[in-house]
């Protein structure tokens, strides 16, 4: 029972770490894009440029 408990704790912690890393990457990429271009990227960006 104790081993199953630690497995669940490690699973939740590792998933939280991975998700926070993804969120940090998205946030930093958005900040970089806004600093570079002065505005946020629109949803239909690729369609509007052609």
N, CA, C and O atoms as a GROMACS GRO file, in nm:
protein
  200
    1UNK      N    1   0.083  -0.120   0.000
    1UNK     CA    2   0.000   0.000   0.000
    1UNK      C    3   0.087   0.126   0.000
    1UNK      O    4   0.056   0.223  -0.069
    2UNK      N    5   0.195   0.123   0.077
    2UNK     CA    6   0.282   0.240   0.086
    2UNK      C    7   0.352   0.268  -0.046
    2UNK      O    8   0.372   0.384  -0.082
    3UNK      N    9   0.390   0.162  -0.120
    3UNK     CA   10   0.455   0.182  -0.249
    3UNK      C   11   0.359   0.241  -0.351
    3UNK      O   12   0.398   0.325  -0.432
    4UNK      N   13   0.233   0.197  -0.348
    4UNK     CA   14   0.133   0.254  -0.439
    4UNK      C   15   0.111   0.402  -0.411
    4UNK      O   16   0.094   0.481  -0.503
    5UNK      N   17   0.111   0.438  -0.284
    5UNK     CA   18   0.092   0.578  -0.245
    5UNK      C   19   0.206   0.665  -0.300
    5UNK      O   20   0.181   0.772  -0.355
    6UNK      N   21   0.330   0.619  -0.287
    6UNK     CA   22   0.444   0.696  -0.336
    6UNK      C   23   0.444   0.703  -0.488
    6UNK      O   24   0.486   0.803  -0.546
    7UNK      N   25   0.398   0.596  -0.552
    7UNK     CA   26   0.389   0.600  -0.698
    7UNK      C   27   0.291   0.708  -0.743
    7UNK      O   28   0.320   0.782  -0.837
    8UNK      N   29   0.176   0.718  -0.677
    8UNK     CA   30   0.078   0.821  -0.713
    8UNK      C   31   0.131   0.962  -0.685
    8UNK      O   32   0.108   1.054  -0.763
    9UNK      N   33   0.201   0.977  -0.573
    9UNK     CA   34   0.259   1.108  -0.540
    9UNK      C   35   0.362   1.148  -0.645
    9UNK      O   36   0.362   1.262  -0.691
   10UNK      N   37   0.449   1.055  -0.682
   10UNK     CA   38   0.550   1.086  -0.784
   10UNK      C   39   0.486   1.113  -0.919
   10UNK      O   40   0.532   1.200  -0.993
   11UNK      N   41   0.381   1.041  -0.952
   11UNK     CA   42   0.311   1.063  -1.078
   11UNK      C   43   0.250   1.203  -1.084
   11UNK      O   44   0.265   1.274  -1.184
   12UNK      N   45   0.182   1.243  -0.978
   12UNK     CA   46   0.120   1.376  -0.974
   12UNK      C   47   0.226   1.485  -0.978
   12UNK      O   48   0.210   1.584  -1.049
   13UNK      N   49   0.335   1.468  -0.904
   13UNK     CA   50   0.441   1.568  -0.902
   13UNK      C   51   0.510   1.580  -1.038
   13UNK      O   52   0.540   1.691  -1.082
   14UNK      N   53   0.535   1.468  -1.102
   14UNK     CA   54   0.601   1.475  -1.232
   14UNK      C   55   0.509   1.535  -1.338
   14UNK      O   56   0.556   1.612  -1.423
   15UNK      N   57   0.381   1.502  -1.335
   15UNK     CA   58   0.288   1.564  -1.430
   15UNK      C   59   0.277   1.714  -1.405
   15UNK      O   60   0.271   1.793  -1.500
   16UNK      N   61   0.274   1.754  -1.280
   16UNK     CA   62   0.270   1.896  -1.247
   16UNK      C   63   0.395   1.968  -1.294
   16UNK      O   64   0.387   2.081  -1.343
   17UNK      N   65   0.509   1.905  -1.280
   17UNK     CA   66   0.635   1.965  -1.325
   17UNK      C   67   0.638   1.979  -1.477
   17UNK      O   68   0.681   2.082  -1.529
   18UNK      N   69   0.591   1.877  -1.547
   18UNK     CA   70   0.588   1.883  -1.694
   18UNK      C   71   0.491   1.991  -1.741
   18UNK      O   72   0.524   2.069  -1.831
   19UNK      N   73   0.373   1.996  -1.682
   19UNK     CA   74   0.273   2.096  -1.723
   19UNK      C   75   0.319   2.238  -1.690
   19UNK      O   76   0.293   2.330  -1.768
   20UNK      N   77   0.386   2.256  -1.578
   20UNK     CA   78   0.436   2.390  -1.546
   20UNK      C   79   0.548   2.429  -1.641
   20UNK      O   80   0.560   2.547  -1.675
   21UNK      N   81   0.629   2.335  -1.684
   21UNK     CA   82   0.732   2.364  -1.783
   21UNK      C   83   0.673   2.404  -1.917
   21UNK      O   84   0.723   2.497  -1.982
   22UNK      N   85   0.567   2.336  -1.959
   22UNK     CA   86   0.500   2.371  -2.084
   22UNK      C   87   0.437   2.510  -2.072
   22UNK      O   88   0.448   2.591  -2.164
   23UNK      N   89   0.371   2.538  -1.960
   23UNK     CA   90   0.310   2.670  -1.940
   23UNK      C   91   0.414   2.781  -1.939
   23UNK      O   92   0.391   2.888  -1.994
   24UNK      N   93   0.528   2.756  -1.877
   24UNK     CA   94   0.635   2.855  -1.875
   24UNK      C   95   0.690   2.880  -2.015
   24UNK      O   96   0.717   2.994  -2.051
   25UNK      N   97   0.706   2.774  -2.093
   25UNK     CA   98   0.754   2.788  -2.230
   25UNK      C   99   0.658   2.870  -2.314
   25UNK      O  100   0.701   2.958  -2.390
   26UNK      N  101   0.528   2.842  -2.302
   26UNK     CA  102   0.427   2.917  -2.379
   26UNK      C  103   0.427   3.063  -2.337
   26UNK      O  104   0.419   3.152  -2.422
   27UNK      N  105   0.436   3.089  -2.208
   27UNK     CA  106   0.436   3.227  -2.159
   27UNK      C  107   0.558   3.303  -2.208
   27UNK      O  108   0.546   3.417  -2.254
   28UNK      N  109   0.675   3.242  -2.200
   28UNK     CA  110   0.796   3.310  -2.246
   28UNK      C  111   0.795   3.330  -2.397
   28UNK      O  112   0.843   3.433  -2.445
   29UNK      N  113   0.742   3.234  -2.472
   29UNK     CA  114   0.734   3.250  -2.617
   29UNK      C  115   0.639   3.363  -2.653
   29UNK      O  116   0.667   3.441  -2.745
   30UNK      N  117   0.527   3.375  -2.583
   30UNK     CA  118   0.432   3.483  -2.610
   30UNK      C  119   0.493   3.619  -2.576
   30UNK      O  120   0.477   3.716  -2.650
   31UNK      N  121   0.566   3.624  -2.463
   31UNK     CA  122   0.632   3.748  -2.425
   31UNK      C  123   0.737   3.790  -2.528
   31UNK      O  124   0.748   3.907  -2.564
   32UNK      N  125   0.814   3.691  -2.575
   32UNK     CA  126   0.917   3.718  -2.675
   32UNK      C  127   0.853   3.768  -2.804
   32UNK      O  128   0.903   3.862  -2.865
   33UNK      N  129   0.744   3.706  -2.846
   33UNK     CA  130   0.677   3.746  -2.970
   33UNK      C  131   0.623   3.888  -2.959
   33UNK      O  132   0.636   3.967  -3.053
   34UNK      N  133   0.563   3.922  -2.845
   34UNK     CA  134   0.508   4.057  -2.827
   34UNK      C  135   0.621   4.160  -2.821
   34UNK      O  136   0.605   4.271  -2.872
   35UNK      N  137   0.732   4.126  -2.759
   35UNK     CA  138   0.845   4.219  -2.753
   35UNK      C  139   0.904   4.240  -2.892
   35UNK      O  140   0.946   4.351  -2.926
   36UNK      N  141   0.907   4.136  -2.972
   36UNK     CA  142   0.966   4.142  -3.106
   36UNK      C  143   0.877   4.216  -3.205
   36UNK      O  144   0.927   4.294  -3.286
   37UNK      N  145   0.745   4.192  -3.199
   37UNK     CA  146   0.655   4.246  -3.299
   37UNK      C  147   0.562   4.357  -3.250
   37UNK      O  148   0.496   4.422  -3.330
   38UNK      N  149   0.556   4.379  -3.120
   38UNK     CA  150   0.477   4.488  -3.066
   38UNK      C  151   0.329   4.457  -3.052
   38UNK      O  152   0.254   4.543  -3.007
   39UNK      N  153   0.286   4.340  -3.089
   39UNK     CA  154   0.146   4.301  -3.071
   39UNK      C  155   0.138   4.150  -3.061
   39UNK      O  156   0.231   4.078  -3.098
   40UNK      N  157   0.024   4.102  -3.009
   40UNK     CA  158   0.006   3.958  -2.996
   40UNK      C  159  -0.034   3.899  -3.130
   40UNK      O  160  -0.098   3.964  -3.212
   41UNK      N  161   0.004   3.777  -3.150
   41UNK     CA  162  -0.027   3.709  -3.275
   41UNK      C  163  -0.175   3.677  -3.283
   41UNK      O  164  -0.233   3.626  -3.187
   42UNK      N  165  -0.236   3.707  -3.397
   42UNK     CA  166  -0.378   3.678  -3.412
   42UNK      C  167  -0.398   3.530  -3.441
   42UNK      O  168  -0.305   3.460  -3.480
   43UNK      N  169  -0.521   3.484  -3.423
   43UNK     CA  170  -0.552   3.342  -3.445
   43UNK      C  171  -0.537   3.305  -3.592
   43UNK      O  172  -0.492   3.195  -3.623
   44UNK      N  173  -0.575   3.395  -3.682
   44UNK     CA  174  -0.574   3.366  -3.824
   44UNK      C  175  -0.452   3.428  -3.893
   44UNK      O  176  -0.460   3.474  -4.007
   45UNK      N  177  -0.342   3.430  -3.823
   45UNK     CA  178  -0.223   3.500  -3.872
   45UNK      C  179  -0.176   3.449  -4.008
   45UNK      O  180  -0.147   3.528  -4.097
   46UNK      N  181  -0.169   3.318  -4.023
   46UNK     CA  182  -0.117   3.261  -4.148
   46UNK      C  183  -0.213   3.289  -4.265
   46UNK      O  184  -0.168   3.312  -4.378
   47UNK      N  185  -0.342   3.288  -4.239
   47UNK     CA  186  -0.439   3.314  -4.345
   47UNK      C  187  -0.439   3.460  -4.388
   47UNK      O  188  -0.461   3.489  -4.506
   48UNK      N  189  -0.413   3.551  -4.295
   48UNK     CA  190  -0.417   3.693  -4.328
   48UNK      C  191  -0.295   3.739  -4.408
   48UNK      O  192  -0.302   3.840  -4.477
   49UNK      N  193  -0.185   3.666  -4.400
   49UNK     CA  194  -0.063   3.713  -4.464
   49UNK      C  195  -0.056   3.673  -4.611
   49UNK      O  196   0.026   3.728  -4.685
   50UNK      N  197  -0.138   3.581  -4.655
   50UNK     CA  198  -0.131   3.534  -4.792
   50UNK      C  199  -0.231   3.605  -4.881
   50UNK      O  200  -0.238   3.578  -5.001
   0.00000   0.00000   0.00000
